[in-house]
Every structure is written in structure tokens, then in C-alpha cells.
Amino acid sequence: MKIALIGYGKMGKMIHEMAKNLSFDVVSIIDPFVIDCATEINLETLNNAEVCIEFSHPSAVLDNITQICQCKTNLVVGTTGWGDKLPAIRDIVSENDVGMIYGANLSIGMNLFYEIVNKTAEILANYPEYDAFGLELHHKQKADCPSGTAKELSKILLSKLKSKEMPVYDKLDRKVASNELHFASVRAGFIPGTHTVGFDSEADTIELTHRVRNRSGFALGALKAAQWIAGKKGLYTFSDYVRDNI
């Protein structure tokens, strides 16, 4: 499969390296901030790529998606922090009749974790003595806070727990309301992405944790997503891919 990499930071480089050992041909690398890379997205620079894999920055993602879609090329988007632009992106994908798959986290393991959290919350919804919470930790270079993954986990919990109506990500200088889901964030040093969902009662605590060991899971997920979205039309989440393979 011919792929183009949009953004050539740490993730772009890892995807490129992994692609060499799998059935992928990287025909284009586009990043205006990297020497010797193409700087613009157009039919010529995409070089007949079947799917683009986009890992850039939230400030660039809308323009990148627009340009890729206008080239009638399917795409995988791993950039996070652009959820407010989703309605506009949905229209762009539809108008150009292409396929796009995106995720707050392209790790297969994390998306399996989503399914585990979803099922656990469904069970514990019947036990009001357990109060849900979340905690996520990342290295100090991470650009967004809370992480897109924390927001996705919050959304899953809110969809299942009748007692929780809204997420709170900021520091609290007051008592947390019973209908609020507190999901805290920490940024420091070189901490690998770590997400914990907990359910606490007076008697005990139940915790589920996913901890990233390295970035290879994200790279493999991006390449698997590229294979899956090839030839499809419409907007999908990475969870759609994972559920399709459970």
C-alpha cells in the first residue's frame, strides 16, 4: 500500500520505520518544518498515495484534512486536540466523498481498554456506592491537557453512569459535586502516557489502568487503520476499526 506521511515528528518517523518492515510504501513525506520534506499538500506532493497518515499539530489539522480531502485521498488522523472542529471536518469528508478514520488514541491496546472501561462502567452503574474518577499522566512535552484520551474515557463513563452528568478536568477549590466526574491530569518529566479509571467505595477501590510502554503501539495502530480505511467512504473512529475486529 502506498502511503503519505503528513507531519514528520517523532510519530511520523516511527511510522516510517515500521512501514519499511510491513507491506507499505511511503511515497511522500510532507512537513513544512523539516528539511528535505515537501511543504505543501497537493496531488503532486501526495505522489499517488492511497492513504495519508496525519500526525501534526492541532493548529494545522483542519487545513491538512481539507487539503487531503480535496485531493480525494483517504486519511488517518492521529493528531489530537481538535474536537471542536469535528462538525466542519465531517462536512469536508462528506463533500469530498472520501474516507477518514481518527482517534484520540490510535493504540490498539488503548481502544481495547475503552471497551473494558465501557463494560465495567455498565456493570458498576447498578452499584451507586461506587464513585467514579479518572487520572491521566503524561510527559511535560505533551501539547494538550487534558489528553484526548482522557476526554474519550470521560465520555464513555458519562454515557454509562446515570449519577455523572459532566466532566471536570480543572483543579477544584471546592467539594466535587455528586454529578461531576473528576478526571485529573499531571504533566512532568518523561512519564509515558498513563490513564487510570477508578471506582471508589467506602469498602474498597476498583482501578483499571493502561500504561504506554513505547510509541510502537500508536505506529502500528496508524498503519492498521490505513489498511482498514482504504477504499471506504465516510467518517469513522478508531474504535470502529477495533470493534470490527473483536
N, C-alpha and C positions, 0 to 999 in steps of 0.2 A: 504494500500500500504506500502511495506517495503522500507524504505529509509536509506541512509547512509549520514552522515554529514562530509564533508571534510573541516576542519577548525572549531575551536570551540571558536571563539572570541565572541564579542557582538552579531553579527548577527546569528552565529551558535546556541548560547544559546537561542536567541529569537525564532528561527525556531523550536528548540527542544520543547520549552514550548508551542508554538502554536500547534505543531503537536499532542501533548497529547490530545487536545480538538477536534481534527478533525480525519479523518479516515486514520491516518498514524501510522506506527510502526517504530520507529527509532531503527534499528538493529545494527548500528555501528556508532561510532564517532572516527574520525581519525584526530589527531593533534599532531605532534611531540613536541610541546611546552607546552602541557597541561598534567599535571599529571593524570595518570589513563586512558588516551586515547591511542588507538593504534597509532603507529608511522609510519607505512608503509601501502601503498595501494596495496593489492593483493586479490586474490579470498577468502582467508581465513578471512582476516580482514573485507572485504565487507559483509561477512556473508549473502549471497544470497539477497542482496539489489536489488530491481528492478530499482531504480534510485538513483544517487548520487547528492547531492546539495553541490556545491563547493563555499565557501567564504573564501579565504585565503589571499594571498599577490601576487602582480604582479610577483615577482621574483620566485614564486613557481608554478604558474598556469600552465605553459607549461608542467612541469614534472607531475603534478597531472592529467591533462587531458590525457596525454599519458598513464599513468598507469591505469586510469579508463577505457579508451577505449580498452586497451589491455586485460582487464578483461571482455570485451564485455558487459559493463554496460552503459545504457543511463545516461545522466547527465544534470544538470542545473548549469550554471556558472554565479555567481553574482559578482565575482572579476572583477575589472576594471583596466585599465592602461596597457593592453597587446595587443592593436590593431595592433601593428607591427608584432605580431606573428600569426595573423589570417590566412594567406596563409598556414603556416605549420600546424596549427590546423585543417584547412579544409581538408588537405590531411590525417591527422591522423584519423579523424572521418570517412572519406570515406574508407580508407584502412581497418578499423576495422568493418565497416558496423554497426555502432551504431547511435543513435540519440543524438544530443546535442542542447540545447537551451541556448542562452546567451543574456545578455543585459547590456548596460551601466547603466541602472537603472531598477530594477525589480518591481518598484511600478506601480500598475495598473493605478493609478491617473496620474503619470508622462507619461506613454505611451499614455493615452488619451490626455494629454497635447501636446505630439508630434503631434497627429492627428489635434488638434486645431491649433497649430503653422503652420503646413503644409498647412491647408486650408486658414488660414489668410494670409500667405505669397503668396499663389497662387492668392488671391484677390488683394493684395497690389502690386503685380508685375506690375499691369496695372496703377499704380499711382507713377511715378518716383519722385514726390515731397516728398515722404516719404522715409527717410533713416533709414535702419535697424541697430540695435545694440543688444548686449546681455550683461548681468551681472549675475554672479553667486557668492553666498556667502556660505561658509561652516565653521564649527568649525576648530580650529587650529590643531586638531589631524589628519585631513584628509591627506592621503598619497600622492595623486596625484593632480596636479594643471597644467592646468585646469582639471575640472572633466570630466569623460567620458560622462556625461550627457550634459555638455556644448559643447563638440565636436559633439555629436549627433545632438543637436539643431542647431549648425552651419552648419552641413551637410544638414539638412532639408532646412534651409534658402538659402544656396548656390544653392540647386537644383531647387529652385523656382524663385529666384530673378536674373534676367538677368544682373543687374547692379553690382552684387557682384561676384567676382571670387576667392577670397582667404580669409581665416580667419586669424586674427591677435589676439593672446592671450596675448602677452607681453605688458609691458608698452611702450607707444610711446613717443619718444622725438622729434617728428616731427608731421606735419599735417597728418591725416589719408587720404590715397588715396581713391578716389571715388569708386574704385573697391574692396576695402578691407572691410571686415566685422569685426568690433572690438568687441570682446567678452571678457570682463574683469573679473578678479577673485579677491575675497577677502577671507582671512583666518584669523579668530580671535575668541577667546573665545569659546563659546558653541553654535554658530549660527547653527540652523538646516538648512539642505540643502534648498537653495532658488535660483530659476532660473527665471530671467525676460528676456523676449524678447520684444523689443520696436521698434516702427516705428515713427520717429520724422519728423515733417514738420515745416515750419515757422509758421503755424497757430495753430498746436496742436500736441499732442503726444498720441499714442495708445500703451498701455502696457498690456502684458499678463504675469501673474506670477503664478508659482507653488511653494508652500511652504510646506515642510515636517513638520508634527506635531509630529510624532514619527516614530520609525522604524517598527511598526507593518505592514505598507503597503508593505515594502520590504519582510518581512517574509511571509505574505500571498501570495504575488506575486510569491515567490520562490516555495511555496507548490502548487499553482495552475499550475505553469509551469511544476512541476514534474508530476502532473497528466496528463497534455497535452502531454508531450514528451514520456510518457510510450508507448512502442510498435512502436514508429516511427523510421524511419531511415533518416539520413541526418542532415545538419546543419541549424538551424533556429534562428531567433532573437526573443526577447520577443514581439516585435511589431507584428510578425506573429501570435502569440497567441492572442494578443489583437484584431487584425483585424479579426481574425477568430470568435470573439465573439461580434463584433459590429453589 
